[in-house]
Amino acid sequence: MNAFTLAPQGEVEAIEVAIVVEDATGTAYFTDLMLQPGGIATLWQGHPSEIPWSSEA
């Protein structure tokens, strides 16, 4: 497992990120991680450039 600590900005002393994949075969790629404040994660929202618009049909 690869673990790393981000360089803090402001009042944060440290952030530890751990990605765990168990009982799986193949390769897992993590390209984007979103850090949010608080104890409850919100749903992922796509960037406007990723959303197909009706004018593009």
PDB file of N, CA, C, O and CB in Angstrom:
ATOM      1  N   MET A   1       0.850  -1.184   0.000  1.00  0.00           N
ATOM      2  CA  MET A   1       0.000   0.000   0.000  1.00  0.00           C
ATOM      3  C   MET A   1       0.886   1.233   0.000  1.00  0.00           C
ATOM      4  O   MET A   1       1.860   1.307   0.749  1.00  0.00           O
ATOM      5  CB  MET A   1      -0.962   0.006   1.222  1.00  0.00           C
ATOM      6  N   ASN A   2       0.544   2.205  -0.846  1.00  0.00           N
ATOM      7  CA  ASN A   2       1.241   3.476  -0.871  1.00  0.00           C
ATOM      8  C   ASN A   2       0.451   4.482  -0.045  1.00  0.00           C
ATOM      9  O   ASN A   2      -0.744   4.668  -0.273  1.00  0.00           O
ATOM     10  CB  ASN A   2       1.438   3.977  -2.325  1.00  0.00           C
ATOM     11  N   ALA A   3       1.093   5.119   0.890  1.00  0.00           N
ATOM     12  CA  ALA A   3       0.457   6.155   1.699  1.00  0.00           C
ATOM     13  C   ALA A   3       1.317   7.400   1.608  1.00  0.00           C
ATOM     14  O   ALA A   3       2.540   7.310   1.494  1.00  0.00           O
ATOM     15  CB  ALA A   3       0.273   5.699   3.188  1.00  0.00           C
ATOM     16  N   PHE A   4       0.692   8.546   1.657  1.00  0.00           N
ATOM     17  CA  PHE A   4       1.444   9.782   1.591  1.00  0.00           C
ATOM     18  C   PHE A   4       0.761  10.852   2.418  1.00  0.00           C
ATOM     19  O   PHE A   4      -0.428  10.742   2.719  1.00  0.00           O
ATOM     20  CB  PHE A   4       1.604  10.242   0.146  1.00  0.00           C
ATOM     21  N   THR A   5       1.484  11.863   2.778  1.00  0.00           N
ATOM     22  CA  THR A   5       0.957  12.999   3.535  1.00  0.00           C
ATOM     23  C   THR A   5       1.120  14.246   2.686  1.00  0.00           C
ATOM     24  O   THR A   5       2.193  14.485   2.133  1.00  0.00           O
ATOM     25  CB  THR A   5       1.681  13.159   4.914  1.00  0.00           C
ATOM     26  N   LEU A   6       0.060  15.047   2.577  1.00  0.00           N
ATOM     27  CA  LEU A   6       0.096  16.282   1.803  1.00  0.00           C
ATOM     28  C   LEU A   6       0.693  17.414   2.626  1.00  0.00           C
ATOM     29  O   LEU A   6       0.576  17.421   3.851  1.00  0.00           O
ATOM     30  CB  LEU A   6      -1.310  16.659   1.323  1.00  0.00           C
ATOM     31  N   ALA A   7       1.317  18.349   1.976  1.00  0.00           N
ATOM     32  CA  ALA A   7       1.842  19.524   2.668  1.00  0.00           C
ATOM     33  C   ALA A   7       0.662  20.408   3.085  1.00  0.00           C
ATOM     34  O   ALA A   7      -0.110  20.836   2.228  1.00  0.00           O
ATOM     35  CB  ALA A   7       2.850  20.317   1.757  1.00  0.00           C
ATOM     36  N   PRO A   8       0.511  20.685   4.370  1.00  0.00           N
ATOM     37  CA  PRO A   8      -0.648  21.452   4.842  1.00  0.00           C
ATOM     38  C   PRO A   8      -0.546  22.938   4.503  1.00  0.00           C
ATOM     39  O   PRO A   8       0.542  23.485   4.320  1.00  0.00           O
ATOM     40  CB  PRO A   8      -0.800  21.284   6.343  1.00  0.00           C
ATOM     41  N   GLN A   9      -1.711  23.570   4.426  1.00  0.00           N
ATOM     42  CA  GLN A   9      -1.824  25.015   4.227  1.00  0.00           C
ATOM     43  C   GLN A   9      -2.700  25.560   5.346  1.00  0.00           C
ATOM     44  O   GLN A   9      -3.768  25.001   5.596  1.00  0.00           O
ATOM     45  CB  GLN A   9      -2.420  25.367   2.805  1.00  0.00           C
ATOM     46  N   GLY A  10      -2.299  26.618   6.025  1.00  0.00           N
ATOM     47  CA  GLY A  10      -3.123  27.216   7.064  1.00  0.00           C
ATOM     48  C   GLY A  10      -3.094  26.429   8.352  1.00  0.00           C
ATOM     49  O   GLY A  10      -2.020  26.075   8.837  1.00  0.00           O
ATOM     50  N   GLU A  11      -4.274  26.144   8.923  1.00  0.00           N
ATOM     51  CA  GLU A  11      -4.392  25.534  10.240  1.00  0.00           C
ATOM     52  C   GLU A  11      -4.260  24.008  10.232  1.00  0.00           C
ATOM     53  O   GLU A  11      -4.121  23.410  11.299  1.00  0.00           O
ATOM     54  CB  GLU A  11      -5.704  25.913  10.841  1.00  0.00           C
ATOM     55  N   VAL A  12      -4.299  23.373   9.088  1.00  0.00           N
ATOM     56  CA  VAL A  12      -4.234  21.918   9.009  1.00  0.00           C
ATOM     57  C   VAL A  12      -2.824  21.457   9.325  1.00  0.00           C
ATOM     58  O   VAL A  12      -1.858  21.975   8.764  1.00  0.00           O
ATOM     59  CB  VAL A  12      -4.672  21.418   7.615  1.00  0.00           C
ATOM     60  N   GLU A  13      -2.699  20.496  10.211  1.00  0.00           N
ATOM     61  CA  GLU A  13      -1.375  19.966  10.559  1.00  0.00           C
ATOM     62  C   GLU A  13      -0.940  18.874   9.594  1.00  0.00           C
ATOM     63  O   GLU A  13       0.232  18.818   9.220  1.00  0.00           O
ATOM     64  CB  GLU A  13      -1.376  19.424  11.986  1.00  0.00           C
ATOM     65  N   ALA A  14      -1.856  18.007   9.184  1.00  0.00           N
ATOM     66  CA  ALA A  14      -1.514  16.927   8.259  1.00  0.00           C
ATOM     67  C   ALA A  14      -2.790  16.318   7.705  1.00  0.00           C
ATOM     68  O   ALA A  14      -3.847  16.367   8.334  1.00  0.00           O
ATOM     69  CB  ALA A  14      -0.651  15.843   8.957  1.00  0.00           C
ATOM     70  N   ILE A  15      -2.673  15.750   6.526  1.00  0.00           N
ATOM     71  CA  ILE A  15      -3.764  15.000   5.906  1.00  0.00           C
ATOM     72  C   ILE A  15      -3.176  13.674   5.459  1.00  0.00           C
ATOM     73  O   ILE A  15      -2.205  13.648   4.702  1.00  0.00           O
ATOM     74  CB  ILE A  15      -4.419  15.789   4.696  1.00  0.00           C
ATOM     75  N   GLU A  16      -3.754  12.578   5.918  1.00  0.00           N
ATOM     76  CA  GLU A  16      -3.289  11.262   5.503  1.00  0.00           C
ATOM     77  C   GLU A  16      -4.346  10.642   4.609  1.00  0.00           C
ATOM     78  O   GLU A  16      -5.520  10.582   4.977  1.00  0.00           O
ATOM     79  CB  GLU A  16      -2.988  10.351   6.730  1.00  0.00           C
ATOM     80  N   VAL A  17      -3.939  10.184   3.445  1.00  0.00           N
ATOM     81  CA  VAL A  17      -4.853   9.593   2.480  1.00  0.00           C
ATOM     82  C   VAL A  17      -4.480   8.126   2.307  1.00  0.00           C
ATOM     83  O   VAL A  17      -3.325   7.803   2.028  1.00  0.00           O
ATOM     84  CB  VAL A  17      -4.808  10.351   1.116  1.00  0.00           C
ATOM     85  N   ALA A  18      -5.451   7.247   2.473  1.00  0.00           N
ATOM     86  CA  ALA A  18      -5.219   5.814   2.259  1.00  0.00           C
ATOM     87  C   ALA A  18      -6.294   5.289   1.311  1.00  0.00           C
ATOM     88  O   ALA A  18      -7.488   5.469   1.551  1.00  0.00           O
ATOM     89  CB  ALA A  18      -5.234   5.023   3.618  1.00  0.00           C
ATOM     90  N   ILE A  19      -5.866   4.650   0.250  1.00  0.00           N
ATOM     91  CA  ILE A  19      -6.786   4.027  -0.700  1.00  0.00           C
ATOM     92  C   ILE A  19      -6.631   2.522  -0.536  1.00  0.00           C
ATOM     93  O   ILE A  19      -5.534   1.981  -0.676  1.00  0.00           O
ATOM     94  CB  ILE A  19      -6.498   4.483  -2.192  1.00  0.00           C
ATOM     95  N   VAL A  20      -7.732   1.854  -0.238  1.00  0.00           N
ATOM     96  CA  VAL A  20      -7.681   0.420   0.035  1.00  0.00           C
ATOM     97  C   VAL A  20      -8.561  -0.310  -0.981  1.00  0.00           C
ATOM     98  O   VAL A  20      -9.744  -0.002  -1.131  1.00  0.00           O
ATOM     99  CB  VAL A  20      -8.142   0.110   1.496  1.00  0.00           C
ATOM    100  N   VAL A  21      -7.975  -1.261  -1.661  1.00  0.00           N
ATOM    101  CA  VAL A  21      -8.718  -2.135  -2.566  1.00  0.00           C
ATOM    102  C   VAL A  21      -8.485  -3.549  -2.067  1.00  0.00           C
ATOM    103  O   VAL A  21      -7.347  -4.011  -1.996  1.00  0.00           O
ATOM    104  CB  VAL A  21      -8.267  -1.960  -4.079  1.00  0.00           C
ATOM    105  N   GLU A  22      -9.567  -4.234  -1.723  1.00  0.00           N
ATOM    106  CA  GLU A  22      -9.458  -5.581  -1.172  1.00  0.00           C
ATOM    107  C   GLU A  22     -10.211  -6.573  -2.041  1.00  0.00           C
ATOM    108  O   GLU A  22     -11.204  -6.238  -2.686  1.00  0.00           O
ATOM    109  CB  GLU A  22      -9.991  -5.622   0.265  1.00  0.00           C
ATOM    110  N   ASP A  23      -9.712  -7.809  -2.042  1.00  0.00           N
ATOM    111  CA  ASP A  23     -10.365  -8.923  -2.718  1.00  0.00           C
ATOM    112  C   ASP A  23     -10.723  -8.575  -4.164  1.00  0.00           C
ATOM    113  O   ASP A  23     -11.860  -8.760  -4.598  1.00  0.00           O
ATOM    114  CB  ASP A  23     -11.619  -9.334  -1.956  1.00  0.00           C
ATOM    115  N   ALA A  24      -9.732  -8.070  -4.899  1.00  0.00           N
ATOM    116  CA  ALA A  24      -9.960  -7.677  -6.289  1.00  0.00           C
ATOM    117  C   ALA A  24      -8.856  -8.230  -7.167  1.00  0.00           C
ATOM    118  O   ALA A  24      -7.757  -8.517  -6.693  1.00  0.00           O
ATOM    119  CB  ALA A  24     -10.037  -6.146  -6.424  1.00  0.00           C
ATOM    120  N   THR A  25      -9.153  -8.375  -8.442  1.00  0.00           N
ATOM    121  CA  THR A  25      -8.138  -8.758  -9.413  1.00  0.00           C
ATOM    122  C   THR A  25      -8.026  -7.647 -10.439  1.00  0.00           C
ATOM    123  O   THR A  25      -8.961  -6.871 -10.632  1.00  0.00           O
ATOM    124  CB  THR A  25      -8.479 -10.119 -10.091  1.00  0.00           C
ATOM    125  N   GLY A  26      -6.888  -7.575 -11.090  1.00  0.00           N
ATOM    126  CA  GLY A  26      -6.694  -6.552 -12.105  1.00  0.00           C
ATOM    127  C   GLY A  26      -5.957  -5.350 -11.540  1.00  0.00           C
ATOM    128  O   GLY A  26      -5.280  -5.447 -10.517  1.00  0.00           O
ATOM    129  N   THR A  27      -6.094  -4.226 -12.209  1.00  0.00           N
ATOM    130  CA  THR A  27      -5.400  -3.002 -11.844  1.00  0.00           C
ATOM    131  C   THR A  27      -6.415  -1.905 -11.561  1.00  0.00           C
ATOM    132  O   THR A  27      -7.377  -1.739 -12.312  1.00  0.00           O
ATOM    133  CB  THR A  27      -4.424  -2.569 -12.957  1.00  0.00           C
ATOM    134  N   ALA A  28      -6.210  -1.166 -10.499  1.00  0.00           N
ATOM    135  CA  ALA A  28      -7.078  -0.027 -10.159  1.00  0.00           C
ATOM    136  C   ALA A  28      -6.278   1.251 -10.330  1.00  0.00           C
ATOM    137  O   ALA A  28      -5.153   1.351  -9.840  1.00  0.00           O
ATOM    138  CB  ALA A  28      -7.636  -0.143  -8.696  1.00  0.00           C
ATOM    139  N   TYR A  29      -6.847   2.229 -11.020  1.00  0.00           N
ATOM    140  CA  TYR A  29      -6.204   3.516 -11.227  1.00  0.00           C
ATOM    141  C   TYR A  29      -7.017   4.602 -10.533  1.00  0.00           C
ATOM    142  O   TYR A  29      -8.237   4.660 -10.681  1.00  0.00           O
ATOM    143  CB  TYR A  29      -6.050   3.823 -12.736  1.00  0.00           C
ATOM    144  N   PHE A  30      -6.351   5.443  -9.791  1.00  0.00           N
ATOM    145  CA  PHE A  30      -6.991   6.584  -9.141  1.00  0.00           C
ATOM    146  C   PHE A  30      -6.336   7.836  -9.700  1.00  0.00           C
ATOM    147  O   PHE A  30      -5.163   8.102  -9.438  1.00  0.00           O
ATOM    148  CB  PHE A  30      -6.863   6.515  -7.566  1.00  0.00           C
ATOM    149  N   THR A  31      -7.093   8.600 -10.469  1.00  0.00           N
ATOM    150  CA  THR A  31      -6.513   9.772 -11.123  1.00  0.00           C
ATOM    151  C   THR A  31      -6.910  11.079 -10.458  1.00  0.00           C
ATOM    152  O   THR A  31      -6.161  12.053 -10.536  1.00  0.00           O
ATOM    153  CB  THR A  31      -6.922   9.805 -12.567  1.00  0.00           C
ATOM    154  N   ASP A  32      -8.055  11.128  -9.811  1.00  0.00           N
ATOM    155  CA  ASP A  32      -8.532  12.359  -9.179  1.00  0.00           C
ATOM    156  C   ASP A  32      -9.131  12.028  -7.818  1.00  0.00           C
ATOM    157  O   ASP A  32     -10.011  11.173  -7.719  1.00  0.00           O
ATOM    158  CB  ASP A  32      -9.576  13.080 -10.077  1.00  0.00           C
ATOM    159  N   LEU A  33      -8.672  12.681  -6.798  1.00  0.00           N
ATOM    160  CA  LEU A  33      -9.229  12.532  -5.460  1.00  0.00           C
ATOM    161  C   LEU A  33      -9.732  13.895  -5.007  1.00  0.00           C
ATOM    162  O   LEU A  33      -9.024  14.894  -5.133  1.00  0.00           O
ATOM    163  CB  LEU A  33      -8.171  11.956  -4.460  1.00  0.00           C
ATOM    164  N   MET A  34     -10.959  13.938  -4.478  1.00  0.00           N
ATOM    165  CA  MET A  34     -11.539  15.194  -4.021  1.00  0.00           C
ATOM    166  C   MET A  34     -11.579  15.191  -2.495  1.00  0.00           C
ATOM    167  O   MET A  34     -12.199  14.318  -1.889  1.00  0.00           O
ATOM    168  CB  MET A  34     -12.964  15.404  -4.616  1.00  0.00           C
ATOM    169  N   LEU A  35     -10.930  16.150  -1.888  1.00  0.00           N
ATOM    170  CA  LEU A  35     -10.942  16.287  -0.436  1.00  0.00           C
ATOM    171  C   LEU A  35     -11.994  17.311  -0.048  1.00  0.00           C
ATOM    172  O   LEU A  35     -12.053  18.400  -0.619  1.00  0.00           O
ATOM    173  CB  LEU A  35      -9.543  16.698   0.103  1.00  0.00           C
ATOM    174  N   GLN A  36     -12.829  16.954   0.932  1.00  0.00           N
ATOM    175  CA  GLN A  36     -13.902  17.830   1.385  1.00  0.00           C
ATOM    176  C   GLN A  36     -13.836  17.974   2.897  1.00  0.00           C
ATOM    177  O   GLN A  36     -13.435  17.042   3.595  1.00  0.00           O
ATOM    178  CB  GLN A  36     -15.281  17.288   0.947  1.00  0.00           C
ATOM    179  N   PRO A  37     -14.229  19.142   3.407  1.00  0.00           N
ATOM    180  CA  PRO A  37     -14.284  19.295   4.857  1.00  0.00           C
ATOM    181  C   PRO A  37     -15.497  18.556   5.428  1.00  0.00           C
ATOM    182  O   PRO A  37     -16.475  18.323   4.718  1.00  0.00           O
ATOM    183  CB  PRO A  37     -14.336  20.786   5.239  1.00  0.00           C
ATOM    184  N   GLY A  38     -15.431  18.194   6.693  1.00  0.00           N
ATOM    185  CA  GLY A  38     -16.570  17.581   7.364  1.00  0.00           C
ATOM    186  C   GLY A  38     -16.497  16.071   7.389  1.00  0.00           C
ATOM    187  O   GLY A  38     -15.567  15.468   6.854  1.00  0.00           O
ATOM    188  N   GLY A  39     -17.488  15.471   8.016  1.00  0.00           N
ATOM    189  CA  GLY A  39     -17.513  14.032   8.207  1.00  0.00           C
ATOM    190  C   GLY A  39     -18.398  13.282   7.243  1.00  0.00           C
ATOM    191  O   GLY A  39     -18.442  12.053   7.295  1.00  0.00           O
ATOM    192  N   ILE A  40     -19.117  13.981   6.350  1.00  0.00           N
ATOM    193  CA  ILE A  40     -20.036  13.324   5.421  1.00  0.00           C
ATOM    194  C   ILE A  40     -19.629  13.684   3.998  1.00  0.00           C
ATOM    195  O   ILE A  40     -19.528  14.864   3.663  1.00  0.00           O
ATOM    196  CB  ILE A  40     -21.518  13.740   5.700  1.00  0.00           C
ATOM    197  N   ALA A  41     -19.396  12.687   3.165  1.00  0.00           N
ATOM    198  CA  ALA A  41     -19.038  12.929   1.772  1.00  0.00           C
ATOM    199  C   ALA A  41     -20.274  13.281   0.964  1.00  0.00           C
ATOM    200  O   ALA A  41     -21.351  12.737   1.208  1.00  0.00           O
ATOM    201  CB  ALA A  41     -18.337  11.705   1.169  1.00  0.00           C
ATOM    202  N   THR A  42     -20.131  14.173   0.017  1.00  0.00           N
ATOM    203  CA  THR A  42     -21.238  14.527  -0.869  1.00  0.00           C
ATOM    204  C   THR A  42     -21.079  13.772  -2.181  1.00  0.00           C
ATOM    205  O   THR A  42     -20.032  13.179  -2.441  1.00  0.00           O
ATOM    206  CB  THR A  42     -21.292  16.065  -1.117  1.00  0.00           C
ATOM    207  N   LEU A  43     -22.112  13.796  -2.997  1.00  0.00           N
ATOM    208  CA  LEU A  43     -22.080  13.095  -4.278  1.00  0.00           C
ATOM    209  C   LEU A  43     -21.137  13.787  -5.240  1.00  0.00           C
ATOM    210  O   LEU A  43     -20.940  15.000  -5.165  1.00  0.00           O
ATOM    211  CB  LEU A  43     -23.481  13.009  -4.883  1.00  0.00           C
ATOM    212  N   TRP A  44     -20.553  13.011  -6.148  1.00  0.00           N
ATOM    213  CA  TRP A  44     -19.681  13.553  -7.174  1.00  0.00           C
ATOM    214  C   TRP A  44     -20.501  14.358  -8.157  1.00  0.00           C
ATOM    215  O   TRP A  44     -21.596  13.942  -8.537  1.00  0.00           O
ATOM    216  CB  TRP A  44     -18.914  12.436  -7.894  1.00  0.00           C
ATOM    217  N   GLN A  45     -19.996  15.491  -8.571  1.00  0.00           N
ATOM    218  CA  GLN A  45     -20.630  16.307  -9.599  1.00  0.00           C
ATOM    219  C   GLN A  45     -19.649  16.469 -10.747  1.00  0.00           C
ATOM    220  O   GLN A  45     -18.489  16.821 -10.531  1.00  0.00           O
ATOM    221  CB  GLN A  45     -21.072  17.696  -9.036  1.00  0.00           C
ATOM    222  N   GLY A  46     -20.097  16.219 -11.940  1.00  0.00           N
ATOM    223  CA  GLY A  46     -19.231  16.359 -13.097  1.00  0.00           C
ATOM    224  C   GLY A  46     -18.937  17.822 -13.397  1.00  0.00           C
ATOM    225  O   GLY A  46     -19.748  18.699 -13.102  1.00  0.00           O
ATOM    226  N   HIS A  47     -17.775  18.079 -13.982  1.00  0.00           N
ATOM    227  CA  HIS A  47     -17.423  19.427 -14.422  1.00  0.00           C
ATOM    228  C   HIS A  47     -18.302  19.773 -15.616  1.00  0.00           C
ATOM    229  O   HIS A  47     -18.618  18.889 -16.412  1.00  0.00           O
ATOM    230  CB  HIS A  47     -15.899  19.536 -14.788  1.00  0.00           C
ATOM    231  N   PRO A  48     -18.709  21.039 -15.765  1.00  0.00           N
ATOM    232  CA  PRO A  48     -19.568  21.403 -16.902  1.00  0.00           C
ATOM    233  C   PRO A  48     -19.011  20.969 -18.258  1.00  0.00           C
ATOM    234  O   PRO A  48     -19.788  20.704 -19.175  1.00  0.00           O
ATOM    235  CB  PRO A  48     -19.782  22.894 -16.914  1.00  0.00           C
ATOM    236  N   SER A  49     -17.698  20.888 -18.408  1.00  0.00           N
ATOM    237  CA  SER A  49     -17.129  20.463 -19.684  1.00  0.00           C
ATOM    238  C   SER A  49     -17.358  18.975 -19.930  1.00  0.00           C
ATOM    239  O   SER A  49     -17.213  18.519 -21.064  1.00  0.00           O
ATOM    240  CB  SER A  49     -15.637  20.773 -19.725  1.00  0.00           C
ATOM    241  N   GLU A  50     -17.716  18.200 -18.893  1.00  0.00           N
ATOM    242  CA  GLU A  50     -17.943  16.758 -19.046  1.00  0.00           C
ATOM    243  C   GLU A  50     -19.413  16.421 -19.303  1.00  0.00           C
ATOM    244  O   GLU A  50     -19.736  15.270 -19.597  1.00  0.00           O
ATOM    245  CB  GLU A  50     -17.463  16.023 -17.802  1.00  0.00           C
ATOM    246  N   ILE A  51     -20.295  17.395 -19.196  1.00  0.00           N
ATOM    247  CA  ILE A  51     -21.735  17.153 -19.334  1.00  0.00           C
ATOM    248  C   ILE A  51     -22.159  17.416 -20.773  1.00  0.00           C
ATOM    249  O   ILE A  51     -21.927  18.510 -21.289  1.00  0.00           O
ATOM    250  CB  ILE A  51     -22.547  18.047 -18.353  1.00  0.00           C
ATOM    251  N   PRO A  52     -22.780  16.430 -21.436  1.00  0.00           N
ATOM    252  CA  PRO A  52     -23.249  16.675 -22.805  1.00  0.00           C
ATOM    253  C   PRO A  52     -24.452  17.636 -22.791  1.00  0.00           C
ATOM    254  O   PRO A  52     -25.387  17.461 -22.009  1.00  0.00           O
ATOM    255  CB  PRO A  52     -23.635  15.330 -23.499  1.00  0.00           C
ATOM    256  N   TRP A  53     -24.410  18.627 -23.646  1.00  0.00           N
ATOM    257  CA  TRP A  53     -25.483  19.610 -23.729  1.00  0.00           C
ATOM    258  C   TRP A  53     -26.368  19.305 -24.938  1.00  0.00           C
ATOM    259  O   TRP A  53     -25.888  18.739 -25.920  1.00  0.00           O
ATOM    260  CB  TRP A  53     -24.906  21.046 -23.820  1.00  0.00           C
ATOM    261  N   SER A  54     -27.650  19.670 -24.882  1.00  0.00           N
ATOM    262  CA  SER A  54     -28.587  19.377 -25.963  1.00  0.00           C
ATOM    263  C   SER A  54     -28.180  20.065 -27.264  1.00  0.00           C
ATOM    264  O   SER A  54     -28.514  19.576 -28.343  1.00  0.00           O
ATOM    265  CB  SER A  54     -29.995  19.806 -25.568  1.00  0.00           C
ATOM    266  N   SER A  55     -27.462  21.194 -27.184  1.00  0.00           N
ATOM    267  CA  SER A  55     -27.041  21.905 -28.385  1.00  0.00           C
ATOM    268  C   SER A  55     -25.906  21.178 -29.118  1.00  0.00           C
ATOM    269  O   SER A  55     -25.587  21.522 -30.256  1.00  0.00           O
ATOM    270  CB  SER A  55     -26.602  23.318 -28.024  1.00  0.00           C
ATOM    271  N   GLU A  56     -25.292  20.170 -28.469  1.00  0.00           N
ATOM    272  CA  GLU A  56     -24.190  19.428 -29.079  1.00  0.00           C
ATOM    273  C   GLU A  56     -24.668  18.194 -29.824  1.00  0.00           C
ATOM    274  O   GLU A  56     -23.861  17.500 -30.441  1.00  0.00           O
ATOM    275  CB  GLU A  56     -23.190  19.025 -28.024  1.00  0.00           C
ATOM    276  N   ALA A  57     -25.974  17.903 -29.780  1.00  0.00           N
ATOM    277  CA  ALA A  57     -26.499  16.665 -30.369  1.00  0.00           C
ATOM    278  C   ALA A  57     -26.426  16.628 -31.869  1.00  0.00           C
ATOM    279  O   ALA A  57     -26.835  15.642 -32.483  1.00  0.00           O
ATOM    280  CB  ALA A  57     -27.907  16.465 -29.956  1.00  0.00           C
TER     281      ALA A  57
END
